[in-house]
Amino acid sequence: MKRAKIFIPSKTAMQSGRGKTKRWVLAFDTKNTKTNPLMGWESGEDTMSEVILNFTSKEKAIVYAKKNKIIYQVIEPKKSEFIIKSYSDNFLKD
């Protein structure tokens, strides 16, 4: 059976806003990874580890997993305490 995780990917270090934080991703678990003894790189024989599917909602990802008989695990996003404010708010007196 195929195994997968359903989650919202974290922002990259180059992102400051909330763009691309509303999509859900279904990523398959990797199997049979090997570490190259010379270079230390990881390689695998499972090509499904390269497949990443994007969905607009968690429910759509779950329906896809059930329809294709994929064992899935949903990882809920952590609540962010990020407050959006303008640059000028930094100079306001309390």
N, CA and C atoms as a LAMMPS dump frame, in Angstrom:
ITEM: TIMESTEP
0
ITEM: NUMBER OF ATOMS
282
ITEM: BOX BOUNDS ff ff ff
-5.0000000000000000e+02 5.0000000000000000e+02
-5.0000000000000000e+02 5.0000000000000000e+02
-5.0000000000000000e+02 5.0000000000000000e+02
ITEM: ATOMS id mol type element x y z
1 1 1 N 0.83 -1.188 0
2 1 2 C 0 0 0
3 1 3 C 0.876 1.254 0
4 2 1 N 0.394 2.246 -0.684
5 2 2 C 1.093 3.53 -0.702
6 2 3 C 0.751 4.308 0.552
7 3 1 N 1.719 5.044 1.08
8 3 2 C 1.528 5.885 2.264
9 3 3 C 1.86 7.323 1.886
10 4 1 N 1.098 8.262 2.444
11 4 2 C 1.322 9.669 2.113
12 4 3 C 0.988 10.555 3.305
13 5 1 N 1.485 11.785 3.236
14 5 2 C 1.186 12.811 4.228
15 5 3 C 0.442 13.94 3.533
16 6 1 N -0.554 14.487 4.211
17 6 2 C -1.304 15.63 3.706
18 6 3 C -1.017 16.788 4.654
19 7 1 N -0.495 17.888 4.107
20 7 2 C -0.086 19.007 4.953
21 7 3 C -0.033 20.297 4.148
22 8 1 N 0.118 21.413 4.859
23 8 2 C 0.374 22.707 4.231
24 8 3 C 1.874 22.939 4.368
25 9 1 N 2.598 23.146 3.259
26 9 2 C 4.047 23.336 3.368
27 9 3 C 4.384 24.643 4.073
28 10 1 N 5.492 24.655 4.777
29 10 2 C 5.921 25.87 5.473
30 10 3 C 6.485 26.873 4.473
31 11 1 N 6.503 28.123 4.895
32 11 2 C 7.032 29.174 4.032
33 11 3 C 8.544 29.035 3.908
34 12 1 N 9.056 29.49 2.785
35 12 2 C 10.506 29.506 2.626
36 12 3 C 11.07 30.741 3.319
37 13 1 N 12.359 30.805 3.467
38 13 2 C 12.987 31.95 4.107
39 13 3 C 12.838 33.222 3.275
40 14 1 N 12.548 33.075 2.003
41 14 2 C 12.417 34.233 1.117
42 14 3 C 11 34.8 1.107
43 15 1 N 10.059 34.173 1.779
44 15 2 C 8.692 34.665 1.804
45 15 3 C 8.448 35.48 3.064
46 16 1 N 7.852 36.654 2.902
47 16 2 C 7.496 37.442 4.069
48 16 3 C 5.99 37.475 4.27
49 17 1 N 5.226 37.254 3.222
50 17 2 C 3.774 37.288 3.327
51 17 3 C 3.196 35.912 3.493
52 18 1 N 1.899 35.824 3.259
53 18 2 C 1.197 34.559 3.43
54 18 3 C 0.868 33.889 2.103
55 19 1 N 1.564 34.256 1.055
56 19 2 C 1.322 33.65 -0.247
57 19 3 C 1.671 32.174 -0.252
58 20 1 N 0.891 31.395 -0.94
59 20 2 C 1.081 29.954 -1.093
60 20 3 C 0.957 29.183 0.222
61 21 1 N 0.3 29.77 1.228
62 21 2 C 0.121 29.06 2.494
63 21 3 C -1.283 28.5 2.627
64 22 1 N -2.077 28.579 1.582
65 22 2 C -3.444 28.077 1.635
66 22 3 C -3.615 26.78 0.847
67 23 1 N -2.582 26.296 0.199
68 23 2 C -2.704 25.068 -0.578
69 23 3 C -2.281 23.876 0.275
70 24 1 N -2.906 22.764 0.019
71 24 2 C -2.598 21.526 0.716
72 24 3 C -1.815 20.618 -0.217
73 25 1 N -0.895 19.868 0.331
74 25 2 C -0.01 19.013 -0.452
75 25 3 C -0.161 17.574 0.018
76 26 1 N -0.215 16.66 -0.961
77 26 2 C -0.161 15.234 -0.669
78 26 3 C 1.188 14.748 -1.185
79 27 1 N 2.056 14.338 -0.267
80 27 2 C 3.397 13.871 -0.63
81 27 3 C 3.561 12.433 -0.151
82 28 1 N 4.048 11.587 -1.023
83 28 2 C 4.228 10.176 -0.699
84 28 3 C 5.478 9.976 0.153
85 29 1 N 5.391 9.007 1.059
86 29 2 C 6.542 8.668 1.896
87 29 3 C 7.599 7.959 1.063
88 30 1 N 8.837 8.15 1.433
89 30 2 C 9.937 7.521 0.7
90 30 3 C 10.223 6.14 1.279
91 31 1 N 10.678 5.274 0.415
92 31 2 C 11.069 3.921 0.826
93 31 3 C 12.458 3.637 0.266
94 32 1 N 13.152 2.771 0.919
95 32 2 C 14.434 2.264 0.428
96 32 3 C 15.437 3.374 0.107
97 33 1 N 15.617 4.313 1.012
98 33 2 C 16.637 5.329 0.769
99 33 3 C 17.997 4.785 1.183
100 34 1 N 18.979 5.135 0.417
101 34 2 C 20.35 4.712 0.68
102 34 3 C 21.236 5.944 0.73
103 35 1 N 22.229 5.917 1.578
104 35 2 C 23.182 7.008 1.665
105 35 3 C 24.454 6.611 0.934
106 36 1 N 24.878 7.479 0.03
107 36 2 C 26.107 7.251 -0.713
108 36 3 C 27.282 7.383 0.259
109 37 1 N 28.117 6.349 0.419
110 37 2 C 29.197 6.406 1.401
111 37 3 C 30.27 7.45 1.063
112 38 1 N 30.452 7.777 -0.206
113 38 2 C 31.485 8.723 -0.59
114 38 3 C 31.026 10.164 -0.417
115 39 1 N 29.87 10.511 -0.976
116 39 2 C 29.397 11.889 -0.967
117 39 3 C 28.408 12.192 0.162
118 40 1 N 27.765 11.16 0.704
119 40 2 C 26.795 11.371 1.764
120 40 3 C 25.418 11.75 1.255
121 41 1 N 25.205 11.717 -0.045
122 41 2 C 23.909 12.04 -0.628
123 41 3 C 22.959 10.882 -0.426
124 42 1 N 21.679 11.223 -0.295
125 42 2 C 20.666 10.181 -0.199
126 42 3 C 20.087 9.917 -1.574
127 43 1 N 19.883 8.661 -1.869
128 43 2 C 19.239 8.293 -3.123
129 43 3 C 18.219 7.212 -2.809
130 44 1 N 17.259 7.087 -3.694
131 44 2 C 16.22 6.102 -3.459
132 44 3 C 15.822 5.414 -4.742
133 45 1 N 15.177 4.279 -4.571
134 45 2 C 14.704 3.507 -5.713
135 45 3 C 13.224 3.757 -5.978
136 46 1 N 12.561 4.456 -5.07
137 46 2 C 11.129 4.679 -5.176
138 46 3 C 10.856 6.014 -5.87
139 47 1 N 10.31 5.965 -7.067
140 47 2 C 10.042 7.204 -7.811
141 47 3 C 8.82 7.947 -7.284
142 48 1 N 7.986 7.302 -6.489
143 48 2 C 6.817 7.976 -5.922
144 48 3 C 7.219 9.058 -4.929
145 49 1 N 8.429 9.016 -4.424
146 49 2 C 8.889 10.053 -3.502
147 49 3 C 9.031 11.404 -4.2
148 50 1 N 9.083 11.398 -5.518
149 50 2 C 9.196 12.638 -6.279
150 50 3 C 7.831 13.243 -6.608
151 51 1 N 6.764 12.491 -6.376
152 51 2 C 5.422 12.955 -6.729
153 51 3 C 4.847 13.78 -5.592
154 52 1 N 4.471 15.025 -5.899
155 52 2 C 3.841 15.925 -4.938
156 52 3 C 2.593 16.487 -5.605
157 53 1 N 1.441 16.263 -4.987
158 53 2 C 0.168 16.712 -5.55
159 53 3 C -0.361 17.889 -4.736
160 54 1 N -0.825 18.939 -5.41
161 54 2 C -1.359 20.128 -4.753
162 54 3 C -2.882 20.123 -4.825
163 55 1 N -3.509 20.55 -3.73
164 55 2 C -4.964 20.628 -3.647
165 55 3 C -5.355 21.96 -3.032
166 56 1 N -6.567 22.406 -3.35
167 56 2 C -7.046 23.681 -2.808
168 56 3 C -7.611 23.537 -1.403
169 57 1 N -7.928 22.317 -0.984
170 57 2 C -8.444 22.114 0.367
171 57 3 C -7.992 20.755 0.9
172 58 1 N -8.054 20.642 2.213
173 58 2 C -7.681 19.387 2.872
174 58 3 C -8.667 18.289 2.497
175 59 1 N -9.942 18.651 2.394
176 59 2 C -10.975 17.668 2.08
177 59 3 C -10.76 17.05 0.7
178 60 1 N -10.357 17.858 -0.268
179 60 2 C -10.108 17.334 -1.613
180 60 3 C -8.928 16.366 -1.619
181 61 1 N -7.912 16.661 -0.83
182 61 2 C -6.758 15.765 -0.727
183 61 3 C -7.152 14.436 -0.084
184 62 1 N -8.007 14.493 0.925
185 62 2 C -8.458 13.279 1.598
186 62 3 C -9.318 12.429 0.66
187 63 1 N -10.213 13.082 -0.091
188 63 2 C -11.05 12.354 -1.053
189 63 3 C -10.175 11.658 -2.095
190 64 1 N -9.15 12.345 -2.579
191 64 2 C -8.236 11.744 -3.558
192 64 3 C -7.536 10.526 -2.966
193 65 1 N -7.057 10.664 -1.719
194 65 2 C -6.344 9.552 -1.079
195 65 3 C -7.264 8.348 -0.893
196 66 1 N -8.49 8.597 -0.457
197 66 2 C -9.429 7.487 -0.262
198 66 3 C -9.792 6.83 -1.589
199 67 1 N -9.999 7.641 -2.609
200 67 2 C -10.387 7.114 -3.923
201 67 3 C -9.289 6.228 -4.509
202 68 1 N -8.02 6.578 -4.256
203 68 2 C -6.892 5.826 -4.802
204 68 3 C -6.284 4.847 -3.798
205 69 1 N -6.987 4.586 -2.7
206 69 2 C -6.58 3.612 -1.678
207 69 3 C -5.178 3.896 -1.146
208 70 1 N -4.967 5.144 -0.773
209 70 2 C -3.683 5.582 -0.209
210 70 3 C -3.863 5.745 1.293
211 71 1 N -2.984 5.145 2.062
212 71 2 C -3.001 5.346 3.51
213 71 3 C -2.401 6.731 3.767
214 72 1 N -3.151 7.582 4.434
215 72 2 C -2.698 8.97 4.587
216 72 3 C -2.671 9.392 6.048
217 73 1 N -1.882 10.422 6.305
218 73 2 C -1.791 11.044 7.616
219 73 3 C -1.933 12.55 7.4
220 74 1 N -2.881 13.176 8.081
221 74 2 C -3.089 14.613 7.955
222 74 3 C -2.3 15.316 9.048
223 75 1 N -1.47 16.256 8.644
224 75 2 C -0.691 17.053 9.592
225 75 3 C -1.286 18.459 9.585
226 76 1 N -1.942 18.803 10.68
227 76 2 C -2.605 20.103 10.779
228 76 3 C -1.557 21.2 10.968
229 77 1 N -1.786 22.38 10.353
230 77 2 C -0.832 23.476 10.512
231 77 3 C -0.909 24.084 11.911
232 78 1 N 0.204 24.577 12.388
233 78 2 C 0.235 25.254 13.68
234 78 3 C -0.298 26.664 13.497
235 79 1 N -0.959 27.168 14.506
236 79 2 C -1.488 28.527 14.449
237 79 3 C -0.331 29.515 14.554
238 80 1 N -0.331 30.472 13.653
239 80 2 C 0.727 31.472 13.624
240 80 3 C 0.297 32.703 14.41
241 81 1 N 1.22 33.283 15.139
242 81 2 C 0.946 34.509 15.863
243 81 3 C 1.459 35.709 15.074
244 82 1 N 1.576 35.538 13.789
245 82 2 C 2.059 36.578 12.895
246 82 3 C 0.973 37.634 12.733
247 83 1 N 1.288 38.878 13.08
248 83 2 C 0.338 39.979 12.975
249 83 3 C 0.772 40.865 11.817
250 84 1 N -0.14 41.051 10.868
251 84 2 C 0.161 41.901 9.724
252 84 3 C -0.068 43.353 10.12
253 85 1 N 0.959 44.16 9.979
254 85 2 C 0.815 45.584 10.229
255 85 3 C 1.689 46.341 9.252
256 86 1 N 1.432 47.598 9.152
257 86 2 C 2.18 48.395 8.194
258 86 3 C 3.497 48.874 8.816
259 87 1 N 4.378 49.32 7.979
260 87 2 C 5.683 49.795 8.434
261 87 3 C 5.536 50.983 9.378
262 88 1 N 4.57 51.855 9.117
263 88 2 C 4.392 53.043 9.939
264 88 3 C 3.935 52.707 11.371
265 89 1 N 3.354 51.513 11.555
266 89 2 C 2.916 51.112 12.91
267 89 3 C 4.102 50.951 13.859
268 90 1 N 5.29 50.756 13.345
269 90 2 C 6.48 50.626 14.18
270 90 3 C 6.813 51.912 14.924
271 91 1 N 6.317 53.049 14.45
272 91 2 C 6.673 54.341 15.015
273 91 3 C 5.551 54.995 15.793
274 92 1 N 4.457 54.3 16.002
275 92 2 C 3.333 54.826 16.769
276 92 3 C 3.639 54.775 18.257
277 93 1 N 3.163 55.785 18.997
278 93 2 C 3.319 55.766 20.444
279 93 3 C 2.185 54.982 21.059
280 94 1 N 2.473 54.243 22.107
281 94 2 C 1.426 53.449 22.784
282 94 3 C 0.671 54.301 23.769
